[in-house]
Amino acid sequence: MARAAAVTSTTPRPGEPDRMAAGDRSGAVLSRLQLLVTRKLDGLLQGDYAGLLPGPGSEAGESREYRPGDDVRRMDWPVTARTTTPHVRRTVADRELETWLAVDLSASLDFGTGRWLKRDVVIAAAAAITHLTVRGGNRIGAVVGSGGDVPVPRRGRRQSPPAGPGRLVRLPARSGRKEAQGMLRAIAGTEIRPGRGDLGALIDMLNRPPRRRGVAVVISDFLAPPAQWARPLRKLRVRQDLLAIEVVDPRELELPDVGVLPVVDPETGELHEVQTADPSLRHRYAAAAAAQRAEISAALRAAGAAHLRLRTDRDWLLDMVRFVAAQRHARTRGTTR
């Protein structure tokens, strides 16, 4: 029950503008978003930043204490002699960074009961990642997935979601802010289609063709079964530094006590009526939702991905700033988490 309820959605709030539908409106939203991201990130994270996740390189960097498993060829003997404690010299990447985004815009993202829709947070996160990685000639590209077409069933009738990956679009990696803004406009202008997409197929697009080592960022609500996307994610981690951004709405974690609540599964169009006044139902829903999120976190951790969770009812930019600051702090200490 929790799986079905976790992907349910309500229609957009009356009078709320469709900020991402029209091209001119999406451009205005992206302009304001770029200004917000620039002010926040440049103000709190001073200095150039090569990427969200630390990686190896060839230029000498800072020293840190030796840990079991470190390459002894990187021993920093002068510092070791001064401190009488074994130290190794870190290296800093001196190459152009290539970042790829896998942006999930399936029907379950067209939902939100907080300050934003989940779709808005996905696009905002893509804009922030772009701002952080597009500097210094770095290249950034994206693959975007949306749902597959499916007729809306009548009330009370079940219909299986369509097979197939849905609509998948590849936006080639390019350098420069102008090209990055064009990529973001293409992402923001993507139409969310009804039907269930294939997150695994979307992630697998980053595995073909094989690319040199860089950064891969997967932005999704990860509501598809982990069996569908866990293996492609592990395969992606072999060659890429991997970041998974999970977008969550509070109603996917717990139900409010509002009586009979009609909900629609956006991926199948199936309508349900849920009696939220039942405390045992709300408790079972919360427990099942917590177990589902724990399973998602475990699958991301097993894949070796850094995990950032953004919520529609919180300041997503502040959460991202804290995450990036923590990653930078971990890098200066010589760790990857």
Helices and strands as residue ranges (DSSP letters): H 2-6, H 23-44, E 59-65, G 72-74, H 77-83, E 87-92, E 98-105, G 107-109, H 118-133, G 135-137, E 139-146, E 167-175, H 177-188, H 199-204, E 214-220, H 226-239, E 240-248, G 250-252, E 260-264, E 271-275, H 279-302, E 306-311, H 316-332
